[in-house]
Amino acid sequence: MDKFDVGFNFLNGSLPSSLQRWTKLNTLFLSENRFSGGIPAFLSAFKGLSELQLGGNMFGGRIPRSVRALQNLRYGLNLSSNGLIGDIPVEIGKLKALQMLDLSQNNLTGSIQVLDELPSLFEINISNNYFWGPIPKMLLKLLNYRWSSFLGNPGLCISCSPSSGLVCNGTSYVKPCDNNKAVGLSKIAIVMIALGSSIFAVLLLMGLVYIFAYARISKQEVHITDDDDNGGPSSLLKKIMEATSNLSDRYIIGRGAHGVVYKALVSQDIAYAVKKLAFAASNGNKLSMVTEIQTLGQVRHRNLVKLENFWFKQDYGLILYSYMSNGSLYDILHEKKPAPSFEWNVRYKIAIGIAHGLAYLHYDCDPPIVHRDIKPSNILLDSDMEPHIADFGIAKLLDLTSSNPSSSVPGTIGYIAPENAYTTVCSRECDVYSYGVVLLELITRKKVVDPSFMEEGIDLVGWVRLLWSETEEINQIVDSSLANECQDTNIMENVTQVLMVALRCAEKDPHKRPKMTDVTKQLSDSNP
């Protein structure tokens, strides 16, 4: 067996020792259960593991030193929310290929200097523990991308020096290391835990830290600036401004509800997309940018747009992305004239790629993320026509304990789920509905408000349902440019099954819509 995934269940007790016979495992997912009894040392027998997800259990105890044996861990080590105590073992520094580490929401103490020995690390979360001391220099860039990764550790600090090019100010969320008050607070917290004193006091302390951190984040202040040694803007920002002639209109490649996008060709083979959001006209734009940065800062998936960098200015902000040479799915489907050829195998690849990206947001992120504006113009295509979900400006971290509605209906007309006519509560099912509409556009190449059926008072979903119920002929629905391909029985069956998935996703009743994890499986099974 290569992969074992029993995440998000109600499994409990200690891990059975019989598991140690599964030495060929590559991926082990045990997250969000009720396992206890400590992290077993026998996991070190799984020397081929590339990903280990144990977050959201009740293991308790220390991180075993046998973790050093898992030197093939690459994609992730998640030990969050387990009530772990003690320090980070120095052996964790042996995991040289590790890219993601999550130790958040535990009772871990001590220094984090050992994390400076992980050269491949590009995502980390150690928030809400009792770590103290300076944050290693290598992690400071991560701090600038995702501030929440280090919050809730009052003893952590930043060593600021002119040679490092880092400017610390009085509003920093993580204090400079000459601030002794923060270190003292951490030591008090450690003594409280070690002595097993009042649980209430510990919870109160953590609550105050959280409230303080949240209040500071809500102000959306910039606390660290990544500048060059001369104190000016970073060299990359200089290149971006030069490549776009200081954001000249002639470099604009797109406009959206949350900003203007420019193409920046900084060298012969390196191009970026730069989103500019003006703050002066709307405070909501600043909040939108911060939302997008915070969302993208915690997601890593091949089918999501990659955040490269960002800068805050007085009146506007800039977000830097990888440039997608084939534009958006909307461009391919509806804008380019004459319409480019669009083979079914490419459309299918795009459909399943979007599904994987949404499944990751809905079920692999903690907390889950609802995008809230899935549509073709927010699906960008790279040089290989691989889809990347973009524009997280209204994405919402899904707090499963809260049912508070948002202040307005999010999304775009035609893609908004029917239930949002009477409630503004955001859910995964809303994204599933929007995805179903996008699938129908992929199949029909018709706009969601296409004039060919708007006269009948129906939208794309209603038009497809009506035709299918009357004829059950895929050729009556599919894009005419696919007619020749659909003469192949296998392709016709694949298109038909994808159509059935789309109609299930676009059900009026949200309870009848499949989960995105089920959608990915159904799409994979539909193409032998």
Helices and strands as residue ranges (DSSP letters): E 3-5, E 12-13, G 17-21, E 27-29, E 34-35, G 41-45, E 51-53, G 65-69, E 76-78, E 85-86, G 90-94, E 100-102, E 107-110, G 113-117, E 123-125, E 130-134, H 137-145, G 147-149, E 155-158, G 162-164, E 166-168, E 175-176, H 180-194, H 199-218, E 224-226, H 235-243, G 249-251, E 252-256, E 259-267, E 270-278, H 283-296, E 307-312, E 316-322, H 329-330, I 331-335, H 344-359, I 360-364, E 369-370, G 376-378, E 379-381, E 387-389, E 396-397, G 418-421, H 428-444, H 451-454, H 460-471, G 474-476, G 480-482, G 485-487, H 489-505, G 510-512, H 516-525
